[in-house]
Amino acid sequence: MSTAYSYPGIYIQELPLSTQTITPAPTSITAFVGYTHPWQTKAFNTAVQLFSFTDYQNYFGGIYTSGLVDSDVARAVYSFFLNGGNNAYVVGLQPSAQSPTGPVQFGNQPDDLCFVASILPDGTQPMIGIELQALQPADVVPMIAKVSNLRVNPATPTLYTLFDLVITYGTQVEVYRSVDITIPQGQPKSLDSLINNVSALVTVAPITGTSYGAKFPAGAPAPASFTLTVLGSSPAVGLPAGYTGSFASADFLPVFQVNSTLDNVEIFNLLLTPGVSDNLVLSAALAFAERKRAFAIIDPPEQATAFQVPGSPLPSIDSLMGSIPLSQNGALYFPYLLTTDPVSGMPMSVAPSGYVAGIYAATDASRGVWKAPAGIATSLLGTTGPVTTGLMNDMQQGVLNLDSINCLRSFASTGTVVYGARTLVAGDMAFAASKYVPVRRMTLFIEQTLIANLKWVVFEPNDEPLWLAIKSSIEAFLLALFNQQALQGSTPSEAFQVKCDSTTTTPADQQLGIVNIVVAVALLKPAEFVVITISQLAGQTA
């Protein structure tokens, strides 16, 4: 800025900084893509940012159990936040073929009782259980169910009608004492008066008729209680016509296309398709991760075993690696993990990617993206260990490790930990520079940081002052990394070099509006193999 000089004396001018501060890019923002609750998701195929599992429940409806399309995404997001994650995007998918959401009749007897689930059941495994504990001896009631309803379908005159009603959903339990199901609807102590607008799990209504007078079959021995659940074990009850909801690769592919809602997210670092081992989906996800400078965490096929068992039809994980798409921007973790299903309370196996993504985030926060997210400090929360078919010893892991399979192991002193840090291309010498997960992620981190922080350069005069400012800004950023022991070398000159001058940007480049920057860094490699040599000293004298 020019100044008018009028009086004799000293004039002070403040000059703008020629360099710009570089802010490190985030490293563990995680994107999840997969099926979410088919009736409680607020919007499908839309990237939604979340900061806790409560946010997920509010938008996507939480964890559910289905025999057709399971909620791998819900469980992965839960594991992510449990193990250290704090920032995520979720793209919820809906199966291209769905169950009808209206009532599906399995009978037309008059005065049927119909328990309509407030949290809609959606599969072949029990979601909401209704147990009638007879206060007087009673006969067995046929177990008839709907996809969206739980119902009693009586056909003969009433014997006993007084019950304690117990309704369960996961860990939620509601108990209604001394329920008389013969009291007409709308009357005090009738079934609808006791449950409707009170229960958080179900409402009740008659299918036909004007009362709840249920007629139980006579003449058969009866237990003290019975359980009525969604699509129970009765051979006469099956999936209703039209329910074909299942996995389809076509449901995933639009998410990885240009201008999708996830593509329009400016930056995310990790990409997960929990529970998916379909090669078409994995190939599209890896290509998308490469374009977005993100890193994909891949789940193995659930049926894969640690090693081939003679006579077993189950394939070993290393025999399947030849068909898995290769990318330096991805890593596979094996095997599935055991946990407790919060819906049914039963043991179940879950895909490991959500757990591993949480460990990535926790390691980045405590140590840095240059530290391998593996080792005895990476104890996984929310699991009782690998599935039985994934247990292995050191020698067996050695085979898998050379095949770029990162193993999850349980040790007596540490619990279940991540015990591998290789990318999908670790066995390919052409990608030797990207053999290890922290090396590749560190490269992506530097790239994302420079892209985000050098936008100020665009349209600046392309000459020496600009080149010097660029060089100074990048060197200050890399020096900060060096001081954090994130780079290899004992001096800054050994750790990094930055060139931006007339040797990188020629007059021809200037005419075309191009400025060339050359950045070289020496990245740290993890100590994967620790070799200890022990010798015995003999013949020592005093």
C-alpha positions in Angstrom: 0.0 0.0 0.0 1.4 3.4 -1.0 1.7 6.1 1.7 1.6 9.8 1.3 4.8 11.2 2.9 4.3 14.8 4.3 6.2 15.3 7.6 9.8 14.5 8.4 10.0 11.4 10.6 9.6 7.6 10.6 6.9 5.8 8.8 5.9 2.2 9.5 4.2 -0.2 7.1 2.9 -3.7 7.8 3.6 -6.2 5.0 1.4 -9.2 4.5 3.0 -12.6 5.2 4.5 -14.1 2.1 3.9 -17.6 3.4 0.7 -19.3 4.4 0.1 -21.5 7.4 -0.6 -25.2 6.4 -3.2 -26.9 8.6 -2.9 -30.7 8.7 -5.8 -32.6 7.0 -7.9 -35.0 9.0 -6.9 -38.6 8.8 -9.7 -40.8 10.2 -13.1 -39.4 8.9 -14.8 -42.7 7.9 -17.4 -43.4 5.3 -19.7 -46.4 5.7 -21.8 -47.7 2.8 -24.4 -50.5 3.2 -27.9 -51.5 4.1 -29.6 -49.7 7.0 -32.9 -50.3 8.7 -35.4 -50.7 5.9 -38.3 -48.8 7.7 -36.6 -46.4 10.0 -33.9 -44.8 7.8 -34.9 -41.2 7.1 -33.3 -41.0 3.7 -31.5 -43.6 1.6 -28.6 -43.0 -0.7 -27.6 -39.8 1.1 -24.3 -39.2 2.9 -25.1 -38.2 6.5 -22.4 -37.0 8.9 -22.5 -38.5 12.4 -20.5 -37.9 15.5 -21.8 -40.7 17.8 -23.8 -44.0 17.6 -26.7 -42.0 19.0 -26.7 -39.9 15.9 -26.8 -43.1 13.9 -29.8 -44.4 15.8 -31.6 -41.2 15.4 -31.2 -41.1 11.6 -30.9 -44.8 10.6 -32.9 -46.6 13.3 -30.1 -48.5 15.0 -29.2 -52.2 15.0 -31.7 -54.7 13.6 -31.6 -58.4 12.9 -32.8 -60.0 9.6 -32.2 -63.3 8.0 -32.0 -61.6 4.6 -30.1 -58.4 4.7 -28.4 -57.9 8.1 -27.4 -54.6 9.6 -23.7 -54.9 9.1 -23.4 -51.1 8.8 -25.1 -50.5 12.2 -22.8 -52.9 14.0 -19.8 -51.5 12.2 -20.7 -47.9 13.1 -21.2 -49.0 16.7 -17.8 -50.8 16.8 -16.2 -47.7 15.2 -17.3 -45.3 17.8 -16.7 -47.8 20.6 -13.1 -48.3 19.6 -12.1 -44.7 19.2 -13.8 -43.3 16.1 -15.4 -39.8 16.3 -16.4 -38.6 12.8 -18.2 -40.6 10.2 -20.4 -40.4 7.1 -23.0 -43.1 6.4 -24.8 -43.8 3.2 -27.8 -46.0 3.9 -28.9 -48.4 1.1 -32.3 -50.0 0.7 -32.5 -53.4 -1.0 -33.8 -53.0 -4.6 -36.5 -55.6 -3.7 -38.4 -55.1 -0.5 -40.9 -56.7 1.7 -44.3 -55.1 1.5 -44.8 -52.9 4.6 -48.5 -53.4 4.9 -50.2 -56.3 6.8 -49.6 -59.8 5.4 -52.5 -62.1 6.4 -51.8 -65.7 7.5 -55.4 -66.4 8.5 -58.9 -64.9 8.6 -60.4 -66.1 11.9 -62.8 -63.7 13.6 -61.7 -61.8 16.7 -58.0 -62.4 16.1 -55.5 -60.6 18.3 -53.0 -58.5 16.5 -49.9 -57.1 18.2 -48.5 -54.5 15.8 -44.8 -53.8 16.4 -43.8 -50.1 17.0 -40.3 -51.2 16.0 -41.1 -53.1 12.8 -39.7 -56.6 12.6 -38.0 -57.3 9.3 -36.7 -60.8 8.9 -36.7 -64.4 9.9 -35.0 -64.1 13.3 -37.0 -63.0 16.3 -37.1 -59.3 16.9 -40.0 -58.7 19.3 -41.0 -61.6 21.5 -44.4 -61.8 23.2 -44.8 -64.3 26.0 -48.1 -65.0 27.6 -47.5 -66.6 31.0 -50.8 -68.3 31.9 -52.0 -67.6 35.4 -54.3 -70.7 35.0 -53.6 -73.9 33.1 -54.0 -73.2 29.4 -53.6 -75.0 26.1 -51.1 -74.3 23.4 -52.0 -71.4 21.1 -50.9 -71.7 17.5 -48.0 -69.5 16.6 -49.1 -67.4 13.7 -47.2 -64.3 12.6 -46.9 -61.5 10.2 -43.9 -59.6 8.9 -45.2 -56.4 10.5 -47.5 -57.9 13.1 -47.4 -60.4 16.0 -50.8 -62.1 16.5 -52.8 -64.9 18.2 -55.1 -66.7 15.8 -57.6 -68.6 18.0 -60.2 -71.0 16.5 -62.1 -72.6 19.4 -64.0 -71.5 22.5 -62.1 -69.8 25.4 -60.8 -71.9 28.3 -58.6 -69.6 30.3 -58.0 -65.9 29.5 -55.9 -64.5 32.4 -52.3 -63.9 31.6 -49.1 -62.0 32.5 -47.9 -60.4 29.2 -44.2 -60.0 28.7 -42.9 -58.1 25.6 -39.2 -58.0 24.8 -37.0 -56.3 22.3 -33.3 -56.9 22.8 -32.7 -55.7 26.4 -36.0 -53.8 26.6 -38.7 -55.6 28.6 -42.3 -54.7 29.3 -44.5 -56.7 31.7 -48.3 -56.3 32.0 -49.8 -58.2 35.0 -53.1 -60.1 35.1 -54.2 -59.3 31.6 -57.8 -60.5 30.9 -58.1 -60.7 27.1 -61.9 -61.2 27.1 -62.6 -57.6 28.3 -64.0 -55.7 25.3 -61.9 -53.0 23.8 -62.1 -49.5 25.2 -63.1 -50.7 28.7 -60.9 -50.3 31.8 -58.2 -53.0 32.0 -58.9 -54.1 28.4 -55.9 -55.1 26.4 -55.8 -51.9 24.3 -56.2 -49.7 27.5 -53.3 -51.4 29.1 -50.9 -51.4 26.1 -51.8 -48.7 23.6 -50.1 -45.3 24.3 -48.2 -47.1 27.1 -46.0 -49.6 25.4 -42.9 -48.4 23.6 -42.7 -51.6 21.6 -46.2 -52.6 20.4 -49.8 -51.6 19.9 -52.7 -54.0 19.9 -55.9 -54.1 17.8 -58.4 -56.8 16.7 -58.1 -58.0 13.1 -61.9 -58.3 12.9 -64.9 -58.0 15.2 -65.4 -55.6 18.1 -63.7 -57.3 21.1 -60.5 -59.0 22.1 -62.3 -62.3 23.0 -59.6 -64.8 22.1 -60.7 -68.4 21.7 -58.0 -70.9 22.7 -58.0 -74.5 21.4 -59.1 -77.2 24.0 -58.1 -80.7 24.6 -54.3 -80.5 24.3 -51.7 -80.6 27.0 -50.3 -77.1 27.6 -47.1 -75.6 29.0 -47.3 -72.8 31.5 -46.2 -70.3 28.9 -45.5 -69.9 25.2 -43.7 -67.5 23.0 -45.1 -65.8 20.0 -42.3 -64.3 17.7 -42.0 -62.9 14.2 -42.1 -65.7 11.7 -41.7 -68.4 14.2 -40.7 -72.0 13.6 -44.1 -73.2 12.5 -43.7 -75.0 9.2 -46.9 -73.4 8.0 -45.4 -69.9 8.4 -42.9 -68.7 5.8 -41.9 -65.5 4.1 -44.8 -63.7 2.5 -45.1 -63.6 -1.2 -43.1 -60.7 -2.7 -40.4 -60.6 0.0 -37.2 -60.9 -2.0 -35.0 -58.3 -0.2 -31.4 -59.4 -0.4 -27.9 -58.3 -1.3 -27.4 -56.9 -4.8 -24.2 -55.3 -6.0 -26.3 -52.9 -8.1 -27.5 -51.3 -4.8 -23.9 -50.2 -4.0 -22.5 -49.0 -7.4 -24.3 -45.7 -7.7 -22.7 -44.5 -4.4 -19.3 -44.7 -6.1 -20.2 -42.8 -9.2 -19.2 -39.2 -10.0 -21.4 -36.6 -8.3 -23.0 -38.9 -5.8 -23.7 -37.5 -2.3 -20.6 -39.2 -1.0 -18.5 -38.0 -3.9 -19.5 -34.5 -3.1 -18.2 -34.8 0.5 -15.0 -32.8 0.3 -12.8 -35.1 2.3 -13.1 -38.5 4.1 -10.2 -40.8 4.8 -11.5 -44.3 5.3 -14.1 -46.2 3.2 -15.9 -49.2 4.5 -18.6 -51.5 3.0 -19.1 -53.6 6.1 -19.7 -57.3 5.6 -19.4 -57.1 1.8 -17.0 -59.4 0.0 -18.6 -59.1 -3.5 -15.8 -58.4 -6.0 -17.8 -56.1 -8.1 -18.6 -53.9 -5.1 -15.0 -54.0 -3.8 -13.5 -53.1 -7.1 -15.8 -50.1 -7.4 -15.1 -49.1 -3.8 -11.3 -49.3 -4.2 -11.5 -47.3 -7.4 -13.6 -44.7 -5.6 -11.1 -44.6 -2.7 -8.2 -44.0 -5.1 -10.0 -41.1 -6.8 -10.9 -39.6 -3.4 -7.4 -40.2 -1.9 -9.0 -42.3 0.8 -8.1 -45.7 2.2 -10.5 -48.7 2.0 -10.8 -51.3 4.9 -12.0 -54.6 3.4 -13.8 -57.4 5.1 -13.1 -61.1 4.2 -15.8 -63.5 3.1 -17.5 -64.6 6.3 -17.1 -68.4 5.5 -13.4 -68.2 5.0 -11.1 -70.1 7.4 -7.6 -69.4 8.6 -6.3 -72.5 6.8 -7.7 -75.3 4.7 -9.2 -78.1 6.7 -9.0 -81.5 4.9 -12.5 -82.5 3.8 -14.1 -79.2 4.7 -16.1 -77.3 2.0 -15.1 -74.0 3.6 -12.3 -72.2 1.6 -9.2 -70.8 3.3 -8.8 -67.0 3.2 -5.5 -67.2 1.3 -7.1 -69.3 -1.4 -9.6 -66.5 -2.0 -7.0 -63.6 -2.2 -6.4 -64.2 -5.9 -9.9 -63.0 -6.7 -9.9 -59.9 -4.4 -9.2 -56.7 -6.4 -5.8 -55.2 -5.7 -5.1 -51.6 -4.7 -2.4 -49.8 -2.7 -5.3 -47.8 -1.2 -6.8 -50.8 0.7 -6.2 -53.4 3.3 -8.0 -56.6 4.3 -8.5 -57.8 7.9 -9.3 -61.3 8.9 -11.3 -63.0 10.5 -14.8 -62.2 11.6 -15.2 -61.4 15.3 -17.5 -62.8 18.0 -19.8 -60.5 19.9 -23.2 -60.5 21.5 -26.2 -59.5 19.4 -27.9 -56.6 21.3 -31.2 -57.5 19.7 -31.4 -61.2 20.5 -28.8 -61.4 23.3 -27.2 -64.4 21.4 -23.6 -64.8 20.3 -23.0 -63.8 16.8 -20.1 -63.1 14.3 -19.6 -59.6 12.9 -17.4 -58.1 10.2 -14.1 -56.7 11.6 -13.9 -53.5 9.5 -15.8 -51.3 11.9 -13.5 -52.3 14.8 -10.4 -51.7 12.7 -11.5 -48.3 11.6 -12.0 -47.3 15.2 -8.4 -48.5 15.9 -7.2 -46.4 13.0 -8.9 -43.3 14.5 -7.6 -44.0 18.0 -4.0 -44.6 16.8 -4.1 -41.4 14.7 -5.2 -39.4 17.7 -2.7 -40.9 20.2 0.4 -41.4 18.0 -0.3 -40.1 14.4 -1.1 -41.4 11.0 2.5 -42.5 10.5 2.1 -45.1 13.3 0.9 -48.5 12.1 -2.6 -49.2 13.5 -1.6 -52.5 14.9 0.2 -54.1 17.8 -0.5 -55.1 21.4 -1.8 -51.6 22.2 -4.7 -52.0 19.8 -7.0 -54.0 22.1 -10.5 -54.3 20.5 -13.5 -53.5 22.6 -16.9 -55.1 22.2 -15.6 -58.6 21.1 -14.8 -61.9 22.7 -12.3 -62.8 20.1 -12.0 -64.2 16.6 -14.5 -66.8 15.3 -13.4 -70.4 15.8 -12.6 -70.9 12.1 -10.2 -67.8 12.3 -8.0 -69.0 15.1 -4.4 -69.5 14.1 -0.8 -69.9 15.4 2.3 -67.8 14.5 3.3 -70.0 11.6 -0.2 -70.0 10.1 -0.3 -66.2 10.4 3.1 -66.0 8.7 1.6 -67.6 5.5 -1.4 -65.2 5.6 0.8 -62.2 6.3 2.9 -62.8 3.1 -0.4 -62.9 1.2 -1.3 -59.4 2.4 -3.9 -60.6 4.9 -3.9 -58.6 8.2 -4.9 -60.9 11.1 -6.8 -60.2 14.2 -5.3 -62.3 17.0 -6.1 -63.0 20.7 -3.3 -63.2 23.2 -3.6 -64.0 26.9 -2.0 -60.8 28.1 -3.6 -58.3 25.7 -7.0 -59.7 24.5 -7.9 -59.4 20.8 -5.7 -57.0 18.8 -5.0 -56.0 15.3 -1.8 -57.8 14.3 -1.0 -56.9 10.7 -0.4 -53.7 8.8 0.0 -54.6 5.1 -1.8 -53.2 2.1 -3.5 -55.3 -0.5 -0.5 -55.0 -2.8 2.2 -55.9 -0.2 3.3 -58.9 -2.2 3.8 -57.0 -5.5 7.3 -55.6 -5.8 6.0 -53.0 -8.2 4.2 -51.4 -5.2 7.1 -51.8 -2.7 6.8 -48.2 -1.7 3.2 -48.8 -0.6 3.7 -52.1 1.2 2.6 -50.9 4.6 -0.6 -49.3 5.7 1.0 -46.4 7.6 3.3 -45.5 4.7 0.4 -45.3 2.2 -1.9 -43.5 4.6 0.9 -41.0 5.4 1.4 -40.3 1.7 -2.4 -39.7 1.3 -2.3 -37.5 4.4 0.4 -35.3 2.9 -1.3 -35.1 -0.5 -4.7 -34.2 1.1 -3.1 -31.6 3.3 -1.2 -29.8 0.5 -4.3 -29.9 -1.8 -6.5 -28.4 0.9 -3.9 -25.7 1.9 -2.4 -24.5 -1.4 -5.6 -23.2 -2.9 -4.4 -19.7 -2.2 -1.7 -20.2 -4.9 -4.2 -20.2 -7.7 -4.2 -17.0 -9.7 -1.2 -15.5 -7.8 1.6 -14.1 -10.0 3.7 -17.0 -11.2 7.2 -15.9 -10.4 10.0 -16.0 -7.8 8.1 -14.5 -4.9 5.3 -17.0 -5.2 7.7 -19.9 -5.6 9.6 -18.9 -2.4 6.3 -18.5 -0.5 5.2 -22.0 -1.6 8.5 -23.5 -0.6 8.6 -21.9 2.8 5.0 -22.9 3.6 5.5 -26.6 2.7 8.9 -26.7 4.5 7.3 -25.4 7.7 4.6 -28.1 7.5 7.1 -30.9 6.9 9.4 -29.5 9.6 6.6 -29.8 12.1 6.1 -33.5 11.1 9.9 -34.1 11.4 9.8 -32.6 15.0 7.0 -35.1 15.8 9.2 -37.9 14.6 6.9 -38.6 11.8 9.6 -38.7 9.2 12.8 -40.8 8.8 16.2 -39.2 9.1 18.3 -37.4 11.8 18.1 -34.0 10.2 15.4 -32.1 8.2 17.5 -32.3 5.0 17.5 -36.1 5.4 13.8 -36.2 6.1 12.4 -34.0 3.3 13.2 -31.8 0.4 11.0 -29.2 -1.4 11.8 -27.6 -4.7 9.8 -24.8 -6.4 11.9 -22.5 -8.5 13.0 -21.9 -12.1 14.3 -25.4 -12.4 10.9 -26.9 -11.8 8.8 -24.2 -13.4 10.2 -23.1 -16.8 9.2 -20.0 -18.9 7.1 -22.4 -21.0 5.2 -23.5 -17.8 4.7 -19.9 -16.8 3.2 -19.1 -20.2 0.7 -22.0 -19.6 -0.1 -20.9 -16.1 1.6 -23.9 -14.5 3.7 -23.9 -11.3 5.5 -27.2 -10.5 6.3 -28.2 -6.9 8.4 -31.2 -6.1 8.1 -32.6 -2.6 10.2 -35.6 -1.4 9.8 -37.2 2.0 11.4 -40.1 3.8 8.5 -42.0 5.3 8.8 -44.3 8.3 8.3 -48.1 7.9 6.9 -50.2 10.8 9.2 -52.6 12.6 7.3 -55.7 11.4 10.0 -58.3 12.2 12.0 -58.0 15.4 15.1 -60.2 15.4 16.9 -60.9 18.7 20.3 -62.6 18.6 21.4 -64.2 21.9 24.8 -65.7 22.5 26.3 -67.2 25.6 29.5 -65.8 27.1 31.8 -68.6 28.2 35.2 -68.7 29.9 34.9 -65.3 31.6 37.6 -64.5 34.2 37.2 -62.4 37.3 
